[in-house]
Amino acid sequence: MKVTIVDRQALGALSPIEVVAYLRASGWIEAHGLEGPLRTWERRLDSGEVVDARVPMHPNWRDYAPLMSQLLEVLSETEARSQLAIFRDIGEATSDVIRFRADSGGRSDGTISLEDSRRLSECAYRTVLAAASATVERKRAFPARKPAKAIEFTDSVRTGQTERGSYVVTLLSRVSPALSTAQAVLPHIESPLSPELPFSRAVTITMARALASLEAATLASVSASSMDAFEAAVADGVSADLCDGIAVLQGSKVISRLDITLSWSSARPGPPDVVRCSSFTPEAFEVLGEAATRLRERAALDGVEISGPVVELTRPGEKLHGEATVAAIVEGERRKVAVELWGDSWKVADEAMAKRWLLVCRGDLHRDSRQSRLKNPRDFRLMPPKSDDDHSAEDGELE
Amino acid sequence: MFVTAKKEQFSLAFIHAVVTVAGFKCKYAFVDDDSVDIDVAASRGQLSGRFGAPQIGIQAKCTEKDDGSGDRIRYKLKAKNYDDLREAHLHIPRILVLVCVPSDTTWLLESEESLVLKRAAYWVSLRGAEPIGEQESKTVYIPRVNRFTVDALASMMKTVASEGQL
């Protein structure tokens, strides 16, 4: 479909940074040594001909929109793509794009029921919020009141155009461009941008890792008939909230598969080692509903305090770093809990062991079939033993 | 066709002919409401300068009221057109080109030997001109020496390539 975009508002909404990011990613090269408010970008065609694309740099100047229209025309002719497709891609250039694609089993007219559309949107929203929460801190389950930063981020995410073929919900998470891209557009400005990872990008990375881990945990739990894999996946950002986000599709009788794909903003390349496509079937929706319940049950073990004698303390190297094994009461049973220590916390554990006092600390207790481990340990202190029972674990058999 | 529409189309044709003979690209503007009718652009490598390949935006007008006397031509512009042309913050410089046609209808004479478009066109840059407040129109004065010719257009484009503005 050949369409010429003439709407001033739409054209004016394209920013120079987005356009430059798109041109860079599409193989255009900036012509250097030229002055003025128009920047020239070049591209060599297969025929050997060199084409120029001119980018206006001042969005608030009166002729910005018509010049953007001219630019779209050049790009459309050069790349043999519709202006609409290019317009969309430019708009996405400074955003990470997350696509939730629902396969409705053979129906390819691009429509789904209103109820399934609502479910898919709900799935997208919950997944984003869960990933944002896990980016703030890792937890098995988040309370109803999510971290403020996660809510703020989720509110900033935009829904893009739906796409034909299957039903697709497209989310756009704006990411500040890499310094090199921004400085190409604003060379004389002391960039307020930091080389540190923007929170929005950190969320996309967490989401990618969590979804890949969730997909693997789902397969593992089916074959092993155990929820341990989900427990281990909490470290990658999996949570009951994320499981619930996918499981919301359980109610659909038509959706036969959910694919979630992530694309990095072309203005800020992402890490190449991150898996960016995860898929879930209706069988997985059911398993994830169960996983959410189990993780919520165990969420009570987040931020728990343990106390007990130190039965073993390691220090592999010269630095004050090692691991303590604490014989603590967990869920009514005395268990050996591994706690990683650094610096002052190692000293406290060493003193506890020497004095035969109890080591007290707080953290997130994780259990699998092999061991218990306290993650994110903090608030270390010593406590005198209340009775001889406190040291009975040193002599008896423990799990 | 109404006379107004004929004048508009004739002025575009006149300017298009000059631009074409001067060797530049002539494009009709798509985006409405911007007071630019024609974009004139040099091809890649055609004109070199520190501002890259030059472009000029032209607003075309036509009048039959100029009798050829005096050293200036008066023309009344609508307030919107005037403001669009006097704007200082533009990526591409703009000019007004006024095509003056005879008061009778002998605008075009053609024979086997020649094609004559009557009568002449004149140009002016209003960049940075004073604002007009609440008025609905503004009379502008175009120097008669500013004839819009092939050579004049080529000279303007060279200036834009080297100076960035007219």
Boltz contact constraints between the chains, C-beta under 6 A:
constraints:
  - contact:
      token1: [A, 4]
      token2: [B, 30]
      max_distance: 6.0
  - contact:
      token1: [A, 6]
      token2: [B, 30]
      max_distance: 6.0
  - contact:
      token1: [A, 6]
      token2: [B, 31]
      max_distance: 6.0
  - contact:
      token1: [A, 34]
      token2: [B, 52]
      max_distance: 6.0
  - contact:
      token1: [A, 35]
      token2: [B, 50]
      max_distance: 6.0
  - contact:
      token1: [A, 35]
      token2: [B, 51]
      max_distance: 6.0
  - contact:
      token1: [A, 36]
      token2: [B, 51]
      max_distance: 6.0
  - contact:
      token1: [A, 36]
      token2: [B, 164]
      max_distance: 6.0
  - contact:
      token1: [A, 37]
      token2: [B, 91]
      max_distance: 6.0
  - contact:
      token1: [A, 38]
      token2: [B, 91]
      max_distance: 6.0
  - contact:
      token1: [A, 40]
      token2: [B, 52]
      max_distance: 6.0
  - contact:
      token1: [A, 52]
      token2: [B, 44]
      max_distance: 6.0
  - contact:
      token1: [A, 56]
      token2: [B, 91]
      max_distance: 6.0
  - contact:
      token1: [A, 61]
      token2: [B, 89]
      max_distance: 6.0
  - contact:
      token1: [A, 62]
      token2: [B, 87]
      max_distance: 6.0
  - contact:
      token1: [A, 63]
      token2: [B, 90]
      max_distance: 6.0
  - contact:
      token1: [A, 63]
      token2: [B, 91]
      max_distance: 6.0
  - contact:
      token1: [A, 63]
      token2: [B, 92]
      max_distance: 6.0
  - contact:
      token1: [A, 65]
      token2: [B, 31]
      max_distance: 6.0
  - contact:
      token1: [A, 66]
      token2: [B, 31]
      max_distance: 6.0
  - contact:
      token1: [A, 66]
      token2: [B, 34]
      max_distance: 6.0
  - contact:
      token1: [A, 67]
      token2: [B, 91]
      max_distance: 6.0
  - contact:
      token1: [A, 69]
      token2: [B, 30]
      max_distance: 6.0
  - contact:
      token1: [A, 69]
      token2: [B, 31]
      max_distance: 6.0
